[in-house]
Amino acid sequence: MKYALLLESFSRRRQIQALLLSSLLMIHGHALAAMEFFSIADSATIMYDAPSLKAGKVFVASRYLPVEVIVKVEGWVKVRDSGGGLAWVEEKALSSMRYVIVTATQAGAYQSTDTGSTLIFEALQNVVMEWLEPAMNGWVKVRHRDGQVGYVRTHQVWGS
């Protein structure tokens, strides 16, 4: 009988621990959703696998590429790209100018936040556009490099 009570007590503690852990992970997930976005300031910016110029070079990022800041460490920033890849970049290589990248096969930019409004332009996958206004109701205002301005669906771009 004592053994059964001990097992039940242990099981309840485990359930409580699991509940607390899942709650913390959910809170952490919400914190990640509020991360900062920046863009690469210069063309041919080298991305590294560690916060050091002596670290391995992962890839070269193009100017305006949007990145999500994961952590900052003494002049270095760990960032995530639209494909989920992680790399380190020197903090001075980042710009506060915001850009988004088209992740859908094609994204339509409309005159207003309604697919019934006039279609201003269409952008293909991997096209980078300037972010103009925060996302609202599933839409984000952008400017194409040709100067055209419109609203695209947030699920079609990354970086907003």
N, C-alpha and C positions, 0 to 999 in steps of 0.2 A: 504494500500500500504506500509506504513512504517513497519507494522507488518510482511509482506511478505519479505521485504528486511532484516529485523532483523533476521528472521528465516533462510534466505539464508546465511547471514553472519555467524551465529552461526553454521550452517551445514558445511560451508567451513572450519571454525576453527576446528571443530571436525574431518573432513577428514584430515586436515594437521596434527593434533595431532596424529591421528591413523597412518598416514604415518611415522611420526617421531618415534613413538613407535615401529612400525614394523621394521624400519631401525635399531634402537638400539638393538632390539632383535636379528636381523640377525648378527650384529657386535658381540654381546655377544656370540652367537652360534659359530661363527668362533673362538672366543677367547677360548671357551671351547674345541674346536677341537684340540687346540694346547697345551692342558694340559700336565703335566708331568706324566709319569708312573714310578712306583717303584715296588718293590716286598717286601713281608714280609721276614724279615731277619731270624727269629727263628721259630721253630715249636711251636705250641700251643700258638700263640699270641692272646691275648684277644682283641676283638673289642667291643667298647662301644657305647651307644646311646647318649653320651655327652662327652665333653672333660674333664673327671675327672675319677680318679680311683674309686670314690664313685658312679659313674653313673651305669646304668643298663648294664649288659653284654649281647651283642647281639649274638655273636657267637665266636668260636675259629677258627682262620685262620691257615692254614698249611704253612709251610716254602715254599718260592718261589711263593706264590700266587701273581699274578700281580694285582696291584691296581692303580687307577687313582686319582691323588691328586686334590681335589676340593678347599680346603682352609687350610691354616696353622695358628694356634693360640697358641702361647706360649708353645711350646713343644708338641703340639698335632696336628694331621693332620686328616681332614675329607676326607675320601676316598670313591670311588665307585668301586664295584667289577664287574666282567663280566656280572652278572645278573642284574645290575643296583642298587643293594642294597647299601645303604649309612651307614657308621659307622665311629666312631672316633678311632684312634689308636695313641699310643705314638710315637712321631717322631723317637725316638731311635730304634723303632721296625722295621723301614723301611731300606731297602738296595737299593743302587743305581744300583745293578745288575738287569738287565732287563730280564723279562720272559714273555712269552705269554701263554695263555691257549686255548686249542682247544674248540671252541664253536659249530662247525659242528658235525654231527654224527661221521664223520671220515674225517681226513685231510691227503692228500698225500703229502709227501716231495720228491721233485724232484732234480735231479742233477743240473739243471739250471732253469731259470725262464720260463719254457716251459713244458706244460703237455706232449709234445712229447719226452721229454728227459727221461732218466732212472729214474724209481721210486726207491728211496732209502729206504724209509720206510713209513708206515702208522701209524697214531696216532689216537686213539679213543677220543671221547668227554671227556673233563675235564683233559686231559693229559697236563701237564705243560712242556714247553720246553724253553731253554735259547734263548733269542733274541740276535742275533749276528750283524745284520746290519739293518739300517733303511729300511722301506718299499719303494720299487720302482716298478712302473708299476704294482701294484696289487700283489706283492710278497714280502715276508719277509724271511730272512735267519735265520734258527734256528738250535739248537743242541739238540738232544734228550739226556736224561740222560744216555743212553747206549753209547754215543759218536758219533752217526751218525749225519752228517750235511746235510742239504738240504734246499730247498726253498718251502714254503707253500703259498697258496693263502691267502691274507690278510682278505678276507671275511670269512675264516674258523677258524680264531683265533682272540683273543682279547688281547690287551695290547701293540700293536705295534705303 
